[in-house]
Amino acid sequence: MPNNLSKRQLFTMKTARYTLRMPERKQTTPHSTSWMPAVYLIFVLLTSYFTYFYGYMNPQASFWDEPYHIAAAQKYLNGVFFMEQHPPLGKLLIALGEKVTHSNAKNDMFITTDFAQGFDKFPGFSFTGYRLFPALLGWLTAPVLFFIFLFITGSSPLSALLSFLYIFDNAEIVHSRGAMVDSPLTFFGFLTVLIFLHTQDRSKAKSDPWRLCILAALLGISFGLTVTTKVVGLIFILLVPAVLYRLYPYWRGIVTFLLAFTAGFIITYVSVWQIHFTLASRIVPELNTSGYYHASDAYKEILKNKANGSLRSFPIMLRDSLNFVTYYNKGVPRLDMCKPEENGSPAFLWPIGAKTINYRWEQVNDTTFRYLYLVSNPVAWGSGLIGVLLAFSLISGSVLFGAKIKHRFLLFVFSSMYGGYMIVIGSLSRVMYLYHYFVPLILSFILFALVIENIGSVGKKVVTENAKTVAMTFLALLIFGAFQLYRPLSYYQPISNAAVMQRSFLPLWDLRCVRSKDDICDRHNPLVVPVASSKGN
């Protein structure tokens, strides 16, 4: 500093320097380092508890795929050998729920079948244990999504409001409260997304290699849990090249990531399958192909010699188990929308909530019924679809016209995952169902959050964070209102047939009632005519 400056000039320069630094000090306490996220996290946990977990054991009657998964869970509880189309983790969790709760004194009544029937023949049979972990993980997905939204927006109130998209989605709620494997898939899959968001920061990877190593291992573990729950979880593998792209050209970080991720994944993948192989060894002749499920001679020899607990036998056992998936899917029927009883739907109809599935119903009196319906929250799903369309528009504008957008990389990643999933699933010849859209549905919610974050102005008016929060509050109220409208169909509450049909938001939903004396419950799908009611065929 020059020595010829007066004391007055020096004081003025120091004051100016201090004044310029003042705004920085005000900005060093963002939402993420204050008490606000904890408050909103508690709000998300409490709200989702009452929609997903409270009273999950009702109705005490089976619906949709529960007979398959409960039969599989009882095989684990009794050490019975079996093979199935899904990887083992989801069914292991269903069995674990029954193991820890002891909800039933007897748990071997369905070990001689792959489809449990006649639950009413066992008075007092409880679904509480079998549904425990699916309902629990369905509930815990809400805070995972809250943290994903918080990473994107940096705003706790906005993230909590965005969480309404999931918390009050009627379709996710119904399916998660059953003894099925889709809610564990959703939880582990989007836990993988959350870890990915923190792993892909190259600057932090360079400054703290151990942090990168730990996160990479956790990413491998969560991905391993995802793909050992359901095969469609393989879509999350796209997060790996995304991380590598972000780390490039930090080669030390790339090598660290690959080694730690691979180690975490292999240990998890092998461990889950080995637990399955070790537990399932007892042959029950009444089951598929005399209890061997088309196992090879080598696998039969392993079972005969009780070597199924050895890792040396692992490659043969895994090979046969994966081969059975191919064999099983060959027997799955193709989609036939003209069949009156068809519950499947083509993938291109899923974003609009088509087609709904009547999981279970019973008659209360002459005019009232109870329904358990897989039906979407139209406001939440519509917001997700808007998010997808606007996300692709933002990407197109960025690529074609060089438009500057926030979180450009994340928009590319999640749009690619959404599009890739829909293309692959849509190309399958076997029948698929609306709940197969759950993974891309939540990806659409994430894209919606990214689009919200990119709204900087409307015309010449700047859109502030407070304005976004107000707008999202209004949308959240609409989501909650739609949830309440379809609530009777989600919680098996009495409702009239006329009220059911009034809730048919779109004809393509094919939402129908049963046992009506008039034609109020007839099918009115504009795309197809059921074969039974078509003329001249």
QUIJO-V836052 format. One record per residue. N is the residue number from 1. SS is DSSP state (H for helix, E for strand, - for the rest). NEAR is the number of other ideal C-beta (glycine too) atoms within 10 Angstrom. D_FIRST is the distance of its C-alpha to the first C-alpha in Angstrom with 1 decimal. Layout:
# QUIJO-V836052
n,ss,near,d_first
N,SS,NEAR,D_FIRST
N,SS,NEAR,D_FIRST
This chain:
# QUIJO-V836052
n,ss,near,d_first
1,-,6,0.0
2,-,6,3.8
3,-,4,6.4
4,-,6,9.0
5,-,12,8.5
6,-,8,11.7
7,H,7,12.5
8,H,8,14.4
9,H,11,11.6
10,H,12,9.6
11,H,11,13.0
12,H,12,13.8
13,H,12,11.0
14,H,10,12.1
15,H,10,15.6
16,H,10,15.4
17,H,9,14.1
18,H,9,17.0
19,H,9,19.4
20,H,9,18.9
21,H,10,19.7
22,H,9,22.8
23,H,9,25.2
24,H,8,24.5
25,H,8,25.6
26,H,8,28.7
27,-,8,29.6
28,-,8,29.4
29,-,9,33.0
30,-,12,35.2
31,H,18,39.0
32,H,13,39.2
33,H,9,37.4
34,-,11,39.1
35,-,9,42.7
36,H,17,43.9
37,H,19,45.0
38,H,10,47.2
39,H,13,48.9
40,H,22,49.7
41,H,19,50.7
42,H,12,53.2
43,H,15,54.5
44,H,25,55.0
45,H,15,56.7
46,H,9,59.1
47,H,17,59.9
48,H,25,60.6
49,H,14,62.7
50,H,11,65.2
51,H,23,65.4
52,H,25,65.6
53,H,19,66.6
54,-,13,68.6
55,-,11,72.3
56,-,19,71.8
57,-,16,75.1
58,-,14,77.0
59,-,15,79.3
60,-,11,81.2
61,-,14,82.5
62,-,23,81.3
63,-,22,79.7
64,-,21,78.7
65,-,19,77.8
66,H,23,78.1
67,H,19,81.5
68,H,21,80.1
69,H,26,77.1
70,H,28,79.0
71,H,23,81.7
72,H,28,78.9
73,H,27,77.4
74,H,24,80.8
75,H,26,81.2
76,H,23,78.0
77,H,17,79.3
78,H,16,82.5
79,-,12,81.3
80,E,21,83.1
81,-,20,82.2
82,-,23,81.2
83,-,26,79.1
84,-,21,77.4
85,-,15,75.5
86,-,21,72.3
87,-,25,70.2
88,-,25,70.9
89,H,26,67.9
90,H,27,68.8
91,H,26,72.3
92,H,23,71.3
93,H,22,69.2
94,H,28,72.2
95,H,26,74.3
96,H,17,71.7
97,H,22,71.8
98,H,25,75.6
99,H,16,75.2
100,H,11,72.8
101,H,15,74.6
102,-,11,78.2
103,-,19,79.2
104,-,19,82.5
105,-,9,85.0
106,-,9,86.1
107,-,21,83.9
108,-,12,86.1
109,-,17,88.2
110,-,21,86.6
111,-,21,86.1
112,-,15,89.0
113,-,17,87.5
114,-,16,84.3
115,-,10,84.7
116,-,20,85.4
117,-,11,88.0
118,-,12,90.1
119,H,18,87.5
120,H,9,89.9
121,H,8,92.4
122,-,13,90.2
123,-,6,90.2
124,-,9,86.9
125,-,21,84.9
126,-,17,81.2
127,-,25,78.4
128,H,17,75.7
129,H,23,74.8
130,H,29,74.9
131,H,28,72.6
132,H,23,70.1
133,H,23,67.4
134,H,30,67.6
135,H,23,67.2
136,H,19,64.5
137,H,25,62.4
138,H,28,63.1
139,H,24,61.6
140,H,17,58.5
141,H,26,57.7
142,H,24,56.5
143,H,17,53.4
144,H,24,52.6
145,H,26,52.5
146,H,25,50.5
147,H,21,47.7
148,H,23,48.0
149,H,28,47.6
150,H,25,44.7
151,H,18,42.9
152,H,20,43.5
153,H,23,42.8
154,-,14,40.5
155,-,25,42.6
156,H,25,45.0
157,H,19,47.3
158,H,25,47.5
159,H,26,48.3
160,H,26,51.0
161,H,26,52.6
162,H,27,52.5
163,-,29,54.3
164,H,27,57.2
165,H,29,58.1
166,H,30,59.2
167,H,28,60.1
168,-,25,62.7
169,-,29,64.1
170,H,26,67.8
171,H,25,68.5
172,H,29,65.9
173,H,26,67.2
174,H,24,70.9
175,H,26,70.3
176,H,28,67.9
177,-,29,70.5
178,-,26,73.1
179,-,30,73.6
180,-,26,72.0
181,-,26,69.2
182,H,23,67.0
183,H,30,64.9
184,H,28,63.9
185,H,28,63.0
186,H,28,60.8
187,H,26,59.1
188,H,26,58.4
189,H,27,57.5
190,H,25,54.8
191,H,24,53.5
192,H,26,53.0
193,H,24,51.1
194,H,20,48.9
195,H,22,48.0
196,H,25,47.4
197,H,19,44.8
198,H,15,42.7
199,H,26,43.5
200,-,22,42.4
201,-,17,38.6
202,H,16,37.3
203,H,8,33.7
204,H,14,35.2
205,H,24,37.8
206,H,13,35.1
207,H,10,33.1
208,-,13,36.3
209,H,15,39.3
210,H,8,41.5
211,H,14,41.1
212,H,26,42.3
213,H,18,45.2
214,H,15,46.4
215,H,25,46.2
216,H,27,48.0
217,H,21,50.7
218,H,20,51.1
219,H,28,51.3
220,H,26,54.1
221,H,22,55.9
222,H,24,55.8
223,H,27,56.9
224,H,25,59.7
225,H,24,60.9
226,H,30,60.9
227,H,24,63.0
228,-,26,65.4
229,-,28,66.1
230,-,22,67.0
231,H,15,67.0
232,H,21,65.2
233,H,23,62.1
234,H,13,61.5
235,H,22,59.6
236,H,24,56.6
237,H,15,56.3
238,H,15,54.4
239,H,24,51.4
240,H,20,51.2
241,H,11,50.5
242,H,20,48.1
243,H,25,46.0
244,H,15,46.3
245,H,14,45.0
246,H,19,41.9
247,H,24,41.2
248,-,11,41.6
249,-,7,40.2
250,-,17,39.2
251,H,9,42.3
252,H,12,41.9
253,H,21,41.8
254,H,18,44.8
255,H,11,46.8
256,H,18,45.9
257,H,27,46.9
258,H,16,50.2
259,H,14,51.2
260,H,20,50.5
261,H,25,51.9
262,H,14,55.1
263,H,15,55.6
264,H,21,55.3
265,H,23,57.6
266,H,12,60.3
267,H,14,60.5
268,H,21,60.9
269,H,20,63.3
270,H,15,65.5
271,H,14,65.6
272,H,19,66.7
273,H,20,69.4
274,H,19,70.5
275,H,15,71.0
276,H,23,73.2
277,H,25,75.2
278,H,13,75.7
279,H,20,76.9
280,-,24,79.2
281,-,15,82.0
282,E,14,85.3
283,-,16,87.5
284,-,16,89.4
285,-,9,92.1
286,-,9,92.2
287,-,20,88.8
288,H,16,87.9
289,H,10,90.0
290,H,10,91.5
291,H,17,88.1
292,-,19,86.3
293,-,20,84.6
294,-,13,85.2
295,-,23,83.6
296,-,14,84.2
297,H,8,86.6
298,H,13,83.7
299,H,22,82.2
300,H,13,85.7
301,H,13,86.0
302,H,23,82.7
303,H,20,83.9
304,H,10,87.3
305,-,10,85.7
306,-,9,83.2
307,-,15,80.3
308,-,21,78.3
309,-,13,75.9
310,-,14,74.9
311,H,10,71.9
312,H,8,74.1
313,H,19,76.0
314,H,16,72.9
315,H,10,72.8
316,H,18,76.5
317,H,26,76.2
318,H,16,73.1
319,H,13,74.7
320,H,19,77.9
321,H,20,76.0
322,H,13,73.9
323,H,14,77.1
324,H,18,78.8
325,H,15,76.1
326,H,9,77.3
327,H,13,80.9
328,H,17,80.3
329,H,13,78.6
330,H,8,81.5
331,-,8,83.7
332,-,13,81.4
333,-,11,82.9
334,E,9,81.4
335,-,18,80.2
336,-,12,83.1
337,-,17,82.1
338,-,16,85.8
339,-,14,86.9
340,-,11,87.3
341,-,7,86.0
342,-,17,82.9
343,-,17,79.7
344,-,19,77.5
345,-,25,75.5
346,-,14,73.6
347,H,20,69.9
348,H,10,69.2
349,H,18,70.6
350,H,25,68.5
351,-,20,65.4
352,-,16,67.7
353,-,27,69.3
354,-,22,72.5
355,-,24,74.7
356,-,24,75.2
357,E,21,77.2
358,E,20,79.7
359,E,21,79.1
360,E,17,81.8
361,E,17,84.0
362,E,13,86.8
363,E,11,89.1
364,-,12,88.8
365,-,8,91.7
366,-,7,93.3
367,-,12,90.3
368,E,13,87.3
369,E,21,85.7
370,E,17,82.8
371,E,24,80.5
372,E,24,77.8
373,E,24,76.2
374,E,24,73.4
375,-,26,72.0
376,-,27,68.4
377,-,30,66.4
378,H,20,66.3
379,H,23,63.1
380,H,30,61.2
381,H,25,62.7
382,H,18,62.2
383,H,24,58.5
384,H,27,58.3
385,H,18,60.1
386,H,14,57.8
387,H,24,54.8
388,H,24,56.3
389,H,14,57.1
390,H,18,53.7
391,H,25,51.9
392,H,15,53.9
393,H,12,53.1
394,H,22,49.3
395,H,17,49.6
396,H,11,51.7
397,H,13,49.2
398,H,15,46.4
399,H,11,48.4
400,H,8,50.1
401,H,7,47.6
402,-,7,44.2
403,-,14,43.8
404,-,9,40.8
405,-,17,42.1
406,-,14,40.8
407,-,18,42.0
408,H,16,43.5
409,H,12,44.2
410,H,21,46.0
411,H,23,48.0
412,H,17,49.2
413,H,25,50.0
414,H,27,52.0
415,H,21,53.7
416,H,16,54.8
417,H,22,56.2
418,H,25,58.0
419,H,14,59.5
420,H,13,60.3
421,H,21,62.2
422,H,20,64.2
423,H,10,65.2
424,H,13,66.3
425,H,17,68.1
426,H,12,69.6
427,-,8,71.1
428,-,14,73.1
429,-,10,76.9
430,E,13,77.6
431,-,16,77.5
432,-,19,74.2
433,-,17,73.5
434,H,24,71.0
435,H,21,69.2
436,H,19,68.2
437,H,25,65.7
438,H,22,63.8
439,H,25,61.1
440,H,25,60.3
441,H,27,60.7
442,H,25,57.8
443,H,27,55.8
444,H,26,56.5
445,H,27,55.1
446,H,29,51.9
447,H,27,51.8
448,H,23,52.4
449,H,28,49.3
450,H,25,47.2
451,H,22,48.6
452,H,23,47.8
453,H,21,44.2
454,H,17,44.1
455,-,13,45.3
456,-,11,42.3
457,E,9,44.2
458,E,9,47.8
459,-,6,48.0
460,-,5,45.1
461,E,8,44.8
462,E,9,42.1
463,-,14,43.7
464,-,11,41.8
465,H,14,42.3
466,H,11,44.4
467,H,13,46.5
468,H,18,47.2
469,H,18,48.1
470,H,11,50.5
471,H,15,52.1
472,H,24,52.4
473,H,14,54.0
474,H,11,56.6
475,H,18,57.2
476,H,21,57.4
477,H,13,60.1
478,H,17,62.1
479,H,25,61.8
480,H,17,63.1
481,H,12,65.8
482,H,22,67.0
483,H,20,67.0
484,H,11,69.2
485,H,17,71.6
486,H,23,72.2
487,H,15,72.0
488,H,19,75.8
489,H,26,75.8
490,H,24,73.1
491,-,19,74.5
492,-,23,78.3
493,-,13,79.0
494,E,14,82.2
495,E,21,82.0
496,E,16,84.7
497,H,20,85.2
498,H,13,84.6
499,H,15,81.2
500,H,24,80.4
501,H,16,81.2
502,H,12,79.2
503,-,19,76.1
504,-,16,76.7
505,-,22,73.5
506,-,16,74.3
507,H,13,77.7
508,H,18,76.1
509,H,23,75.3
510,-,23,79.1
511,-,25,78.9
512,-,21,82.5
513,-,21,84.6
514,-,13,87.8
515,-,10,91.5
516,-,16,91.6
517,-,8,95.0
518,-,8,93.8
519,-,8,91.5
520,-,13,88.3
521,-,16,87.2
522,-,12,88.1
523,-,14,85.6
524,-,14,83.9
525,-,17,81.6
526,-,9,81.2
527,-,14,80.6
528,-,14,83.6
529,-,15,87.1
530,-,15,88.4
531,H,11,91.3
532,H,11,93.5
533,H,11,93.4
534,-,10,93.3
535,-,5,96.4
536,-,3,98.2
537,-,8,96.3
